[in-house]
Amino acid sequence: MTLNKQIFEVFFREKPAMMLVELKNANSQIYASVLAKQIDCTYSHVVKILQEMQKAELIKFKKEGRLKLLELTTKGRDVASNIETIRSIL
């Protein structure tokens, strides 16, 4: 593990930060199971984190048929951008 990665993890929990960045950089609509695979995390853990993010108004769920698509709010997009900026500085 590089020093940059270690210091980043001191300030941020890795999986939630990665989730926001992945959602921000997604080229298409995304849902929880895809996100779980992308960040190498269990589906249940991802859903638990997403529920907390929804309470914090960082994401919203958009129901399309049987799928619950994920969408960043403006606040969520700002946080994800700032996480990327901090990661690049470290």
C-alpha positions, 0 to 999 in steps of 0.5 A, spaced: 500 500 500 502 506 498 503 512 503 498 516 499 493 510 499 494 509 507 494 517 508 487 517 504 484 512 508 486 515 515 481 521 513 476 517 509 473 510 509 475 507 503 469 503 500 464 509 501 468 514 498 470 509 492 462 508 491 461 516 491 467 517 486 464 510 482 457 513 481 460 520 479 464 517 474 459 512 471 458 512 464 451 510 464 445 508 470 448 504 475 444 500 481 447 497 487 449 490 485 453 493 479 456 498 484 458 492 489 462 488 484 466 495 481 468 496 488 469 489 491 464 489 496 458 485 498 451 487 496 448 488 503 454 492 505 453 497 499 446 497 500 447 499 508 452 504 506 447 507 500 441 508 505 446 512 510 448 516 503 441 517 502 439 520 509 445 525 508 442 527 501 448 524 497 444 520 493 437 518 491 434 512 488 430 512 482 425 506 481 425 503 474 421 497 473 424 492 478 431 496 478 432 501 483 437 505 480 442 510 483 443 517 482 448 522 485 444 529 488 448 535 487 451 535 494 453 528 492 456 530 486 460 536 490 462 531 495 465 526 490 469 531 486 472 534 492 474 526 494 477 526 488 481 532 489 483 531 495 486 524 493 490 527 487 493 532 492 495 526 497 
